């Protein structure tokens, strides 16, 4: 019997992990879950190097953070080891109820390693730290090039806490990577993470008396262009920016919108030179005019165009920084997870929209696996 082919959308929510599945039409959806029920799942991501493998970063206010791996598209899950805070000189480790060192405070982002390193994972955590595993999460090593960065005294926590929430690997250069930290900004490494330098030139900090600083930017999310990793798209507290030189400099492009504040940005493999944004009102962190809006940026024309026409999702809707994704099909599907629990999607890059008929808990993250249909 032939195996069933599916597009799978993985959701991390305030009350566990969910999986929504559809065929290639992406019109009708079946929902599985919750897995890790009752826990805050900040990020769920499939591993493109291993079919069916999915990772989840799970946070519990009482028991602390944990990590889970599935090898069957999220049908069953196995707990794996989270990173532990390193012992500081002259201090005893904080011990949990069973006498073991306490893990980090929260897991924010999980990034599968480069295609040339099939067992490598990276994890961004609170407080302000990056960890690497070379055995698929059985053990972890702190990456002190960023964890002990010389500018760390000038970092401040964002509204979500002191989190390292973005990890980007250059697909053409295994030694180049970027990380995003709130509120410290973007950092670039060209030596596999042994050292990092700030990558925020051109991004002002409009909430400080002196807005021109090397670090301190409250970056919300950054993605690489699918065809050219020298180009990247940035949603910052202080607006939407684009870089064409590997984040050595940035240009603000979002002022044409009525607001270029927001938390999310995504790109689609079949649409190089384009990026998708969901602008929000900066005061309330919710949608403008009582309805969700999605915009597409075209880097060639340097213009924005609205993709949602009509009031598809109505109300005071917000998004968290992992709450927007696009799949690898053509035309690309676009998926928006809201802080009030709606999964809003378009199977045809904005020509039509619908809401999955399921009342999810508030959605933290959206990731899509359409590899069944992509070769």
N, C-alpha and C positions, 0 to 999 in steps of 0.2 A: 504494500500500500504506500502510495506517495505521501510524503510528509506535508502537513499543512503549512502554507506560506502566510506569514503575517507581517504587518507593520505593528511594532510594539512601542507604546509610549509608557515610559516609566516615570511615576510621580512620587516624589518625596513630600509628605504632608505633615501637618501637626499631629496626626494620629496614625502614622504608619506609612508603609509603601503600598502603592497600587500599580497595577499593570492594566492598560487599556489596549485591546487588540482589534485589528481590522484587516480586511484584505487590501489589495492594492488600490481599490477605489477610495478608501478612507472615508466611507459614508456611514457605515453602521459599525458600532463598537460594542465589544463585550469587556466587562470590567472584572478583574480579579483582585482580591485583597480584602482587608488589609493584612499585610505582613508586618512584623514588628509592631503589633497593634498597640495604640496608646502612646507611642514614643514619637518625639520630634525627629523626623528624618530630613536633614538639611539637603542631602544630595544623593541621588541614585544615578548611576551611569553604566551603560553597557561597555564592555571591553571589545573594541573592534578587532583585536588580535586573536581572540578566542571565541568561537561561535557559542552563544548561549550564556557566556559569563557576564555577570552583572555584579556591581558593588554598591553597597549602601552605607552611608554614614549616619549613625543613629545616636540620638542624644536623649538622655533621660535625666530629669531634674534631680532625681534621688540617687540613681545608680551610676550616673555619669555616662560618658560616651562609649560606644562600641561600634564595631564594623562587622558587616555581613557580606558573604559572597554566595551567589547562586550560579550553578553551572547548567541550568535548564530553563533559561529565560525567565527567571523569577518565580518558578513554581514552588521550589523549596529553597531554603536558605540555611547556611552554616555560619556560625559566628567565628570570626578570626580576630587576631590580636590587634588592638589599637596601639598607637604610639604611647610612650610614657614620657613624662617630663624628665629631663636629665637632672641628676643630683647636683645641686649647687655647692660650691666649696664651702666647707664649714657648717653645712646644714644637714640635718637628717631628712630623709625623704618623708613626705606626707604619706601616712599609711591608711589604707582602707580597713573595713571591718574584718577582713581576713588576713591582715598584716602584710599586704602587698602594696608597692608604690602606686599612688593614684595616677590615673591617666590624665591626659590633657582635658581642658574644660569642655570643648565642643569640637566636633569634626565638621568642617565647612565645605570642603571640596575634595573629591577623589579624581585623580587623573591617571589613566593608564599610560605607561611609558612609551617610548619611541618604538616603532615597528621592529627595529633591530635589537630591541631588548624585551623579549616577550614575557619575562617574569618581573619586570620593574613596575612599581606603582609609586605615585607621589600623593601626599595628603597635606592639605592646608588646614590649620587648626587655630583655635583660640586657646592660648594667647600667642598671636603674632609669630607663628612658627610653621616651618616646612619640614616634612619628613620623607624619607625615601626607603622603599623596600625592594630588595632584589630577589625575593622568594614569594611573591604574590601575597604579601601580608602576614607571613609567619614571624617576621622580625622587622624592626624599623631602626633607621639611623637618622639623627638630626642633621639637617643641612645648615651648618653654622655660618656659611657665607651670607645667608640672609637672617638667620635666627640671632646672630650676634653682630649685626650690621652696625657700622660706626655711627649712623644717623639715628639709631633706635631711640635715643633720648628725646628726639623731637617728634616721635610718633604719638598719636593720641587715638583712643578708641572711637570708632564711629558709633552710630546709634545702635548697631547690632553687636557692639563689643569690639575687642581688639582681635580682629579676625584676618587670616590670610585666606582669601576666598576665590582667587583666580590663579590658575596654573596653565600656562600655554607652552607647548613644545613646538619648535620649528620643525616641520616635517622634512625639510631639506638639509637640516644641520643638527645632528643628535646632541651637539654640545651647547646649542643655543636654547635658552628658555626664559620665560618671563613669569613674574608673579605679581599679583595685585593685593594690596593690603589697605584696609580701612582703619584709621585715616593716616596713611603714609604715602600712598601712590603706587605707581608701577616701578618695577625693578627688572633689569635685564642682566642675564649671565651669558657669557660666551665660552665658558670653560666647564660646562656640565654642572653648574651650581656651586662650584668652589668659591666663587666670588660674584657679587652683584653690584651694579651701579644704578642710581636713580634714572628713571626714564619718563620725566614729567615736563620737559621743557615746552612751554607754550600753554600749559594748563594752569590757569590762575586759581587761587584759593579765595573765592569771593566772600567767604565768611570770616576772613582775618583782616586786621587793619592793614597789614602789608601782604597783598595777594600774590606777590612774586616770591616763591620759595622753591628750593630744590626738592624738598620732600614735605609731606603734610597734606597732600591732596586726598580728598575723600573719593577715591575711585570706586565705582559701583560694579562695573563689569566691562571686560575687554575681550574681543575675539579677533582672530586672524582672518584675512581674506582667504577663501578656499583655494585660489590659484596662485596667489602671490603673498608669501608670508612676510614680505617687507611692508605690506599694507595691513593696517589694523584699525579697528573701529572701537571707540571708547565712549561708554556712558558714564559720566562723572557727575558728582553732586553739582559741579559748576558747569554743566552743559555737555553737549555731544561733540566729540572730536574725532579727527582722522589723522593717521600718520602714514607716510609713504617711505619712511627710511628706518624701519625697524625700531620704532618708538624713540628715535633720537630727538624728534621734535613732533609737535602736535599743532593742528589747526582746528579752531572751533568752527563747526559748520551748522550747528543747530539753532542759531539765532533766528532763522527764517520761520521757525515754528512758534506757536503762541507760548509754548513752554518746551525747553529742551532739558528739563529735569526728568529723571527717571532712574530705573534700576537695571533694565535689561537691554541686551543687544544680542543678535544672532545672525549667522550667515548660512547660506545654503550651498551645497557642493555644486549644484547645477546652475548657480547664479553668481559667478565670480564678479567682483566689482560692485556688489550690492550688499546692503545690510539692513536689518529690520530693527525698529525701535518702538517702544510703547511709552510715550511721554505722559507724565503725571503732573498734577498741580503740586508745586514744591511745598506749599503750606500744609496740605492735608495728606500728601502721598497717595492720592486717589485720582481716578480718571477725571478729565475735564468734562463739564456739562452733563454729568450723570450717565455716561456711556463710554465703553472701552474704545480706544483709538490705537491703530497700528499704522506706522509709516515705514515706507521703503526709501532708503537712501541709494541713489545711483552715483557712483564715484566718477563716472565719465562725464555726465551732464552736471554733476554737483548740485543736484536738486532732490527734494523730498516729494513723494507722492503718497496720498492716503490710500490704504488698502481696505479698510473697513468702511463700507457704505451702508448707512442705516444703523439703527440702534440694535445691534446684535446681542450685546451683553449690557444690561442696564443696571445702574446703581453706582454706589461709591466703591469702585473696584480698584484694588491695588495689586502690585506685583512684587515678589521678592527677587533677588538678583539672579537666581537660576531659573526664573519662571518663564523663559521664552526659548523655543527651539524650532529648528527647521529640519526636515528630513532630507535624504539624499536622492529623492526621486525627481522626475521632471514631468510636469511642473512640481516644484517643491511644496510639501505640506508645511504649514506654519501653525504652531501650537502655543497658546498662551495659557498659563496657569495663574489663577488669581488668588489673592490672599483671602477671598471669601469662598473659595472652593469650586469655582467653575473652570472647566477645561474647554476653552474656546479654540476652534480650529478651522482652518481653511485647507482643503485638499488640493487647491489650484492657485496657490500664491495670491490669494486675496480676492479672486473673482466671486467666490461664494464662501459663506461662513455658517457655522452651526455651533451648538453647545452640546457636549456629550451629556446625555440625560442621566447624570449621576451626581448626587450631592456629596462631593468630596469634602474632607476637612480642608482648612486653609492650605494652599499648595505652596511649598517652598521651592521645588525644583521640577523641571520637565526635561527629559532626555528621550530621544527617539532612536530606535533601531529598525531600519528598513533594509537590512543587508540581505534578506531573503530575495529581494528583487533587484539587487545591485551587484554587478560583477565587475 
